[in-house]
Amino acid sequence: MKSDIRVCGAWRDRHDRPVYTLGGTCPDCGAGTENSAPAPFDPDDPYGEYRRALKRRRRG
């Protein structure tokens, strides 16, 4: 599921706290926005294969 909530890409430099919006630019400073949701997984995870295999074994 894609998140519609976005956060100012420059909030660490320009704001005291994160500024959230639904638009493509920050309403306060005009900087571009980023998706506020964390990535669901890291494709370069070196242990991902083992973790998924362990999960399959635990399910039965």
Buried (B, 14 or more C-beta within 10 A) or exposed (E): EEEEEBBBBBBEEBBEEEBBBEEEBBEEBEBEBEEBEEEEEEEEEEEEEEEEEEEEEEEE
